[in-house]
Amino acid sequence: MNILHSRTCLMSSGKRLPILLVLHLYGCATFTPDGGFDHVEKATQRYIKQQPVWAKTAAEKQASLEKVSVLLEKPLAVGDAVQIALINNAQLQATFYHLQIAEANAVQAGRLPNPVFDMLYVKNKGNFNIEQALTFNILALFTLPKASAIEKKRFIATQNEVVLQVLNTARNTRNAYYEALAARESVHYLTQVSESAEATAELAKRMRKAGNWSELAKAREQVFYAEAALDLTRAKRKLVLKEESLTRLLGLNNRTAFALPKRLPDLPKSYALLKEVRAEDFAKRLDIMQMRTMTEALSKKLGLSKATRLVNVLALGPARVLEGSRNEPYKKGISLSFELPLFDWGSPQVKRAEAEYMQALHHSASLAVHAASQVRSQYSQYQANYAIAQYYRDDVVPLRRRMLRESQLRYNGMLISPFALLADAREQVLSVNSYIEALLDFWIADSNLEMSLVGEPVGVMIMNEGL
């Protein structure tokens, strides 16, 4: 604000402003023992079994490392992987410090500003002009409740955002875990396909040399082997990428630090075991509650901007003045200083606060529409992916296995060639690999559906800058 600062010294025989009484009435805001992390722990465990850990001291960090070491001693279950991420992920640990920043702002907003001591000292030929004043921003006294309420809302919003970040880290870890397992299984089965294709290509080469096989048939088997080898190479490359992604989320130094099971979790046996989505689940989405809290904070900010748009500095306090020789007595009075709204009448800050509030209202409406659509989409995908995986499990894979058994019988009876038998064996293995991909899609959809019922991080740590 452009300011013309006016300072007036009002002399009297002397009543002092009861500053100590004011300080006693308002007191000082203090920090919570846990920095607001207790709310994060409790809210998180309403959705997942794993517990986030905020290691701030050397002893806490050592305890976290020891817990991670114990979990790494055996092949990781998906819950173990999530727990390690909630303990050991450095990015998540950095996110927790947003709590401390927000709480510090809330405590600061709940404390009165320090008094200001002003002094003018002039000496001219034995004559003195000394002015001393101890002033206090009394406008802050009246705006403190609103300012404190705004920062408390921001602190609550930050707590909820941290909860969303924890749950999002858990979701990402689950997905990376499933993807690494699926990539490992794919390498296993594509290795079998490559070995079968290699054997077929070698057999075709020998039969062609003996004159019992055409050049076209030999080339067909050799190109199939080459393509199978390429597929295996791609699968190995994908495995490295997926394991590295999981390694980063776990906060580990290399991908050899953990072991994984041999296969993905089994598909639920029937539709009756699938999750259901209820209207009350959608109503509890944290991001919707988050936007509501932020909108309330912006509403309070708008009221504060309107209240202080003309004057936002008003300082008052006791003063004393000495004029003349050093032996003259001090004259006591009151010092008053305030801003004169000559150039800036506060309309820009009110307009800004109004725009931020209306923007938040529209963001809230948009989020509600987006959230409803997201839940519907994720649930539809969840059911569809289950149907696809179930079809592979109950129909395609068993049929391929039966075809392979029939081909084995016919080969034993010398009714088909070894090439036909090996081709059926490859197709059977490929059907299993396709089932693995469908199973992965289901578990990813399951994880994403859980997160859609919780909400997505809305970036309150960035949006708070506008509050």
ABEGO torsion letter per residue (X at the ends): XBBBBBBBBBBBAGBBBBAAAAAAAAEBBBBBAAGGAAAAAAAAAAABABBBBBBABAAAAAAAAAAAAAAAABBBBAAAAAAAAAAABAAAAAAAAAAAAAAAAAAAAABBBBBBBBBBBBBBGGBBBBBBBBBBBAAAAAAAAAAAAAAAAAAAAAAAAAAAAAAAAAAAAAAAAAAAAAAAAAAAAAAAAAAAAAAAAAAAAAAAAAGABBAAAAAAAAAAAAAAAAAAAAAAAAAAAAAAAAAAAAGBABAAABBBBABBBBBBABAAABBBBBAAAAAABAAAAAAAAAAAAAAAAAAAAAAAAABABBBBBBBBBBBEBAABBBBBBBBBBBBBBAABAGAAAAAAAAAAAAAAAAAAAAAAAAAAAAAAAAAAAAAAAAAAAAAAAAAAAAAAAAAAAAAAAAAAAGABBAAAAAAAAAAAAAAAAAAAAAAAAAAAAAAAAAAAAAEBBAGAAAAAAAX
